[in-house]
Amino acid sequence: MKIEVLGTGCAKCKTLYENVKKAVAESGKDAEVVKVEEIPKIMAYGVMSTPALVIDGKVAFSGKVASVAEIMGVL
């Protein structure tokens, strides 16, 4: 599973990245978690507001910091 956190490095983006790491650890799933900070790559997903969370190429959340529980719900 590939999980991407889209954002330019703002505080909300960093919080979402930490929440994703916690959710993956708690779920026990095997996942690669990466940050995507390049604007063209973010725009390629059609995301207009960050932070955003992409799981296996599909946007799961956009424009909000998803909680650990919300992230676990979509894993």
Backbone as JSON Lines, residues from 0, in Angstrom:
{"i":0,"aa":"M","n":[0.85,-1.17,0.0],"ca":[0.0,0.0,0.0],"c":[0.89,1.24,0.0]}
{"i":1,"aa":"K","n":[0.55,2.21,-0.84],"ca":[1.31,3.45,-0.88],"c":[0.4,4.59,-0.41]}
{"i":2,"aa":"I","n":[0.88,5.31,0.6],"ca":[0.13,6.42,1.15],"c":[0.95,7.68,0.94]}
{"i":3,"aa":"E","n":[0.31,8.68,0.34],"ca":[0.99,9.94,0.08],"c":[0.29,11.07,0.83]}
{"i":4,"aa":"V","n":[1.09,11.89,1.5],"ca":[0.58,13.08,2.16],"c":[0.97,14.26,1.28]}
{"i":5,"aa":"L","n":[-0.05,14.93,0.73],"ca":[0.19,16.05,-0.16],"c":[0.14,17.36,0.61]}
{"i":6,"aa":"G","n":[1.18,18.16,0.45],"ca":[1.2,19.46,1.12],"c":[2.56,20.11,0.96]}
{"i":7,"aa":"T","n":[2.6,21.41,1.13],"ca":[3.82,22.16,0.88],"c":[4.72,22.29,2.09]}
{"i":8,"aa":"G","n":[4.39,21.61,3.18],"ca":[5.24,21.65,4.36],"c":[4.69,22.49,5.5]}
{"i":9,"aa":"C","n":[3.43,22.87,5.41],"ca":[2.81,23.67,6.47],"c":[2.59,22.82,7.72]}
{"i":10,"aa":"A","n":[2.22,23.45,8.81],"ca":[2.0,22.75,10.08],"c":[0.91,21.69,9.95]}
{"i":11,"aa":"K","n":[-0.17,22.0,9.24],"ca":[-1.25,21.02,9.08],"c":[-0.78,19.81,8.3]}
{"i":12,"aa":"C","n":[0.06,20.05,7.3],"ca":[0.59,18.95,6.5],"c":[1.46,18.03,7.35]}
{"i":13,"aa":"K","n":[2.27,18.63,8.2],"ca":[3.14,17.86,9.09],"c":[2.32,17.06,10.09]}
{"i":14,"aa":"T","n":[1.24,17.66,10.59],"ca":[0.36,16.95,11.54],"c":[-0.3,15.76,10.87]}
{"i":15,"aa":"L","n":[-0.77,15.95,9.63],"ca":[-1.4,14.84,8.9],"c":[-0.39,13.72,8.68]}
{"i":16,"aa":"Y","n":[0.84,14.07,8.33],"ca":[1.89,13.05,8.12],"c":[2.11,12.24,9.4]}
{"i":17,"aa":"E","n":[2.18,12.92,10.54],"ca":[2.36,12.22,11.82],"c":[1.15,11.33,12.12]}
{"i":18,"aa":"N","n":[-0.06,11.83,11.85],"ca":[-1.27,11.03,12.08],"c":[-1.28,9.78,11.2]}
{"i":19,"aa":"V","n":[-0.82,9.92,9.97],"ca":[-0.76,8.78,9.06],"c":[0.22,7.73,9.6]}
{"i":20,"aa":"K","n":[1.38,8.19,10.05],"ca":[2.37,7.24,10.59],"c":[1.81,6.49,11.8]}
{"i":21,"aa":"K","n":[1.09,7.2,12.67],"ca":[0.48,6.57,13.84],"c":[-0.59,5.56,13.42]}
{"i":22,"aa":"A","n":[-1.42,5.95,12.46],"ca":[-2.5,5.06,12.01],"c":[-1.95,3.79,11.39]}
{"i":23,"aa":"V","n":[-0.91,3.92,10.6],"ca":[-0.29,2.74,9.96],"c":[0.31,1.83,11.03]}
{"i":24,"aa":"A","n":[0.99,2.42,12.02],"ca":[1.59,1.63,13.09],"c":[0.52,0.91,13.9]}
{"i":25,"aa":"E","n":[-0.57,1.61,14.23],"ca":[-1.64,1.01,15.04],"c":[-2.4,-0.06,14.27]}
{"i":26,"aa":"S","n":[-2.54,0.13,12.96],"ca":[-3.3,-0.84,12.16],"c":[-2.5,-2.1,11.87]}
{"i":27,"aa":"G","n":[-1.17,-1.98,11.92],"ca":[-0.32,-3.13,11.62],"c":[-0.2,-3.42,10.14]}
{"i":28,"aa":"K","n":[-0.72,-2.53,9.31],"ca":[-0.65,-2.75,7.86],"c":[0.73,-2.38,7.34]}
{"i":29,"aa":"D","n":[1.09,-3.0,6.24],"ca":[2.36,-2.71,5.6],"c":[2.12,-1.61,4.57]}
{"i":30,"aa":"A","n":[2.69,-0.44,4.81],"ca":[2.45,0.68,3.91],"c":[3.69,1.55,3.8]}
{"i":31,"aa":"E","n":[3.87,2.1,2.61],"ca":[4.92,3.08,2.36],"c":[4.28,4.45,2.5]}
{"i":32,"aa":"V","n":[4.81,5.28,3.39],"ca":[4.26,6.61,3.61],"c":[5.26,7.64,3.09]}
{"i":33,"aa":"V","n":[4.81,8.47,2.16],"ca":[5.69,9.48,1.59],"c":[5.03,10.86,1.61]}
{"i":34,"aa":"K","n":[5.86,11.89,1.7],"ca":[5.39,13.26,1.6],"c":[5.57,13.72,0.16]}
{"i":35,"aa":"V","n":[4.58,14.42,-0.36],"ca":[4.66,15.01,-1.7],"c":[4.5,16.51,-1.52]}
{"i":36,"aa":"E","n":[5.58,17.25,-1.79],"ca":[5.56,18.7,-1.57],"c":[5.62,19.51,-2.86]}
{"i":37,"aa":"E","n":[5.81,18.84,-3.99],"ca":[5.92,19.55,-5.26],"c":[4.54,19.91,-5.79]}
{"i":38,"aa":"I","n":[4.32,21.19,-6.05],"ca":[3.01,21.69,-6.49],"c":[2.49,20.96,-7.73]}
{"i":39,"aa":"P","n":[3.3,20.74,-8.78],"ca":[2.77,20.05,-9.96],"c":[2.27,18.63,-9.64]}
{"i":40,"aa":"K","n":[2.95,17.93,-8.76],"ca":[2.51,16.58,-8.39],"c":[1.21,16.63,-7.6]}
{"i":41,"aa":"I","n":[1.08,17.63,-6.73],"ca":[-0.16,17.79,-5.96],"c":[-1.32,18.11,-6.9]}
{"i":42,"aa":"M","n":[-1.08,19.01,-7.84],"ca":[-2.13,19.4,-8.79],"c":[-2.52,18.25,-9.71]}
{"i":43,"aa":"A","n":[-1.62,17.33,-9.95],"ca":[-1.92,16.18,-10.81],"c":[-3.04,15.32,-10.23]}
{"i":44,"aa":"Y","n":[-3.21,15.37,-8.92],"ca":[-4.3,14.64,-8.27],"c":[-5.61,15.43,-8.26]}
{"i":45,"aa":"G","n":[-5.59,16.66,-8.74],"ca":[-6.78,17.49,-8.75],"c":[-7.1,18.09,-7.4]}
{"i":46,"aa":"V","n":[-6.12,18.09,-6.51],"ca":[-6.31,18.62,-5.16],"c":[-6.15,20.13,-5.18]}
{"i":47,"aa":"M","n":[-7.14,20.84,-4.67],"ca":[-7.08,22.29,-4.65],"c":[-6.75,22.85,-3.27]}
{"i":48,"aa":"S","n":[-6.93,22.04,-2.23],"ca":[-6.58,22.51,-0.89],"c":[-5.84,21.41,-0.15]}
{"i":49,"aa":"T","n":[-4.78,21.81,0.52],"ca":[-3.96,20.86,1.26],"c":[-4.17,21.1,2.75]}
{"i":50,"aa":"P","n":[-3.85,20.15,3.58],"ca":[-3.24,18.88,3.25],"c":[-4.24,17.91,2.62]}
{"i":51,"aa":"A","n":[-3.7,16.93,1.92],"ca":[-4.54,15.9,1.33],"c":[-3.86,14.55,1.55]}
{"i":52,"aa":"L","n":[-4.69,13.52,1.55],"ca":[-4.19,12.16,1.77],"c":[-4.59,11.3,0.58]}
{"i":53,"aa":"V","n":[-3.61,10.64,-0.02],"ca":[-3.84,9.78,-1.18],"c":[-3.42,8.37,-0.81]}
{"i":54,"aa":"I","n":[-4.33,7.42,-1.02],"ca":[-4.05,6.02,-0.73],"c":[-4.15,5.24,-2.02]}
{"i":55,"aa":"D","n":[-3.05,4.63,-2.41],"ca":[-2.97,3.86,-3.65],"c":[-3.54,4.63,-4.85]}
{"i":56,"aa":"G","n":[-3.17,5.91,-4.95],"ca":[-3.55,6.72,-6.1],"c":[-4.91,7.37,-6.04]}
{"i":57,"aa":"K","n":[-5.66,7.16,-4.95],"ca":[-7.0,7.75,-4.82],"c":[-7.02,8.73,-3.65]}
{"i":58,"aa":"V","n":[-7.57,9.92,-3.88],"ca":[-7.64,10.93,-2.84],"c":[-8.68,10.5,-1.8]}
{"i":59,"aa":"A","n":[-8.22,10.37,-0.55],"ca":[-9.11,9.96,0.54],"c":[-9.61,11.17,1.32]}
{"i":60,"aa":"F","n":[-8.75,12.15,1.55],"ca":[-9.1,13.37,2.27],"c":[-8.4,14.54,1.6]}
{"i":61,"aa":"S","n":[-9.07,15.69,1.62],"ca":[-8.47,16.89,1.06],"c":[-8.93,18.11,1.86]}
{"i":62,"aa":"G","n":[-7.97,18.99,2.17],"ca":[-8.31,20.24,2.84],"c":[-8.55,20.12,4.33]}
{"i":63,"aa":"K","n":[-8.13,19.0,4.93],"ca":[-8.31,18.85,6.37],"c":[-7.25,17.92,6.93]}
{"i":64,"aa":"V","n":[-7.07,18.05,8.24],"ca":[-6.16,17.15,8.94],"c":[-7.01,16.0,9.48]}
{"i":65,"aa":"A","n":[-6.93,14.86,8.83],"ca":[-7.7,13.69,9.26],"c":[-7.11,13.14,10.55]}
{"i":66,"aa":"S","n":[-7.98,12.7,11.43],"ca":[-7.53,12.13,12.7],"c":[-6.98,10.73,12.46]}
{"i":67,"aa":"V","n":[-6.29,10.2,13.46],"ca":[-5.75,8.84,13.37],"c":[-6.91,7.87,13.14]}
{"i":68,"aa":"A","n":[-8.02,8.06,13.84],"ca":[-9.18,7.16,13.69],"c":[-9.77,7.23,12.29]}
{"i":69,"aa":"E","n":[-9.86,8.44,11.73],"ca":[-10.4,8.59,10.37],"c":[-9.49,7.9,9.36]}
{"i":70,"aa":"I","n":[-8.2,8.05,9.54],"ca":[-7.25,7.42,8.62],"c":[-7.35,5.9,8.72]}
{"i":71,"aa":"M","n":[-7.43,5.39,9.93],"ca":[-7.55,3.93,10.12],"c":[-8.82,3.42,9.45]}
{"i":72,"aa":"G","n":[-9.88,4.24,9.42],"ca":[-11.13,3.85,8.8],"c":[-11.02,3.66,7.3]}
{"i":73,"aa":"V","n":[-10.09,4.36,6.65],"ca":[-9.94,4.22,5.21],"c":[-8.79,3.3,4.79]}
{"i":74,"aa":"L","n":[-8.01,2.87,5.77],"ca":[-6.93,1.92,5.46],"c":[-7.52,0.56,5.2]}
